[in-house]
């Protein structure tokens, strides 16, 4: 009956996704050329692959089912092909757009390089979030919202002590940080999903 209704054999509609890789091409460590990354994504069956800047941002199309597993598949493929341990977080264009709209510090800070988001693969437990000290890094501020941490660096990121390692240890989950300028550009490049 399913075959008769055309459900079987129907082509899956691709969804536009953004992969955020953590810790590549920083200070000469974990070198991964973007051309190699694009080719690797294509060998995994993804289409319309494009990268943005050297810090590991990949925009691509994937089937609309099962994209929750893509992060681990990409991370495993990078380890196999390049010998690098690279955490990967996946978001849809729609999720990225919602994150920007919800960012509590954007209105206070016109410089998009001083406002950022740490994207985590899943939301930490309420108990882990309660272990964070909101006043520890003032004037730098943060706010956890599900699987995202909104960040504000009024004096810039170069001088902050509010590093990803603090959140990794307290929450027990890695995250990867992108500033608002980069997030806006990724959304623009990805287009509608």
N, C-alpha and C positions, 0 to 999 in steps of 0.2 A: 504494500500500500504506500509506503514511503517513496519507493522508486516511482510509482505512478504519479505521485503529487510533485515529483521533481525535487524532493528534498535530498535524496541520494544523488551524488554526482554534481550537486550544485557547487559552483565555484565559491570559495570563501572570499568575502570582501576584506581587503587589507585595511589595517588601521595604521595611522601615522604614529610612530613612537619616537621617543628621545631616550637614548642611553647616555647616562652620565657616569664616566669612569673616574675612579678616585686615584690620585697620586701618580699620574703618568706625566712624563716630560717636565718634571719639577727639579730645578737646580741640577740638570744633567742626569737625574736618576730615572729609572724605569722608562727608558727611551722606547717610544712606540710611534714610528712615523704614521701620519694620518693616511697616507696612501696604503700602507700595509693594513691599517685598521679597516679602511673601506673595503679592501679586497677580502679580508677575513669575514666581514659581515655578509658580503655577497656569497662567499662559499657556504655560509650557513643558510642560504636561501632567502635572504632579505633583499628587497628591491628599493630603487630610488634612494640609494644610500648617499648621504653627504655628511661631511664633518665640518665643525666650526671651531676655530682656533686649536692650538696644540694641546690643550689641557684635557682632551678626551670627551668631546660632545659629538654624538652621532645621531643623525636623524635618518629614519628609515621606515619602510613599510613592512608590516608583518601580518600574517593571517589574524583575523579578529578573535580567534580562540587560542587559548594556551599561551598568551604572551606573558603570563606570570612567571613562566619558566625561562624566559629568554635571558634574564640577567645571569643566571648560573651557567647557562649554555655559553654565553659570550665570554664570561670570566674563565670557564674551563678551556675554551678554544684559545684564548690569549695565553693561558699558562702552557698549553701544549705547543703552540706555534712559536711563542716568543720567550718562554721561561719566566714570565712575570706573574706575580700574584696581584691581580687587579680587581678590587670590588667594583661591582656595577649595579647601578640603580636605574630602573626603567620608569618613565612617566609618559602618559599620553599628552598630546598638545592641550587637550581640554583640562587635564589636571594641572598643567603648568600655568594655564591662564587663570584658573581658580586660585592658585597659590598667590599669584601676583595681586589679584583683586583683594585677597584677604590679608595681605601683609600689613601688620599694624604699625610699622615704623616708616613706611614710604612717605606718608604725609609730612612727617617731621624732617625728612632728609631729601633734598633735591638732587644730591649726588648719588646716582645709581650704583657707583662703585663702593659706596659705604653702607649699602643695604643689601643683604644677601639672604639666601636660604640654604640650610643644610638638609639635603634630601636623604631620607633613610629608606631602606627596603620595606620596613613595616613599622607600625607604631609601637613605642616602648610601653611598658606597663605603667600604670599610675604610680605604683610604688617607686619605680626607677625615676620617674619625672619628679617625684617629691624629694628625691635626694639631691636635686640640682639647687644651687644657691643663686637666686636671681640678682643678688647685690654683689656677688663676688668680683665682677669685672667692671663695675661702673667706672666711667660713663658708658661703656659698652653694655648693650642690653640683648636679651634673647627672650623668646616665647615659643614654647612647644605647642604644636597643633597637629595632633595625630602623628603622621609619619614625616612631618616637616618641622624644622626649627627655624623660626624667623630671627634674623640677626641684624643688629645695627652697630656699626663701628664709626662713631662720630669723628674720630681722629684717624680713620683709615685702618685697613687690615694689617698693614706692615708693622704697626706698633702694638697690636693687641696681644693680650695674654689669654683671650677667649679663643682657644684653639679647638679644632675638631677632636683632638685627643681627650680633652676634658669631657666632652659629651660621650665619646666612645666608651670611656671607662665607667662613667656614672650610669649611662643608659644600657650598656652592654650591647649596643648596636652601632655599627659604623654608619657614617654619613658622608656625603660629598657636597662641598659648598660651591655655589655659583652666585655671583652678584646679580643684582637686578638688571644691569645692562646686558649681561650675557643671557639671562633668562628671556628678556624681551627679544633679543636677536634670535634665539632658538625658536621661539614661538613664530616670529616673522618668517624664518626660513622654512619651518615645518608647514605653515599654512593651516588650513582647516583639516581636522581629522575626521 
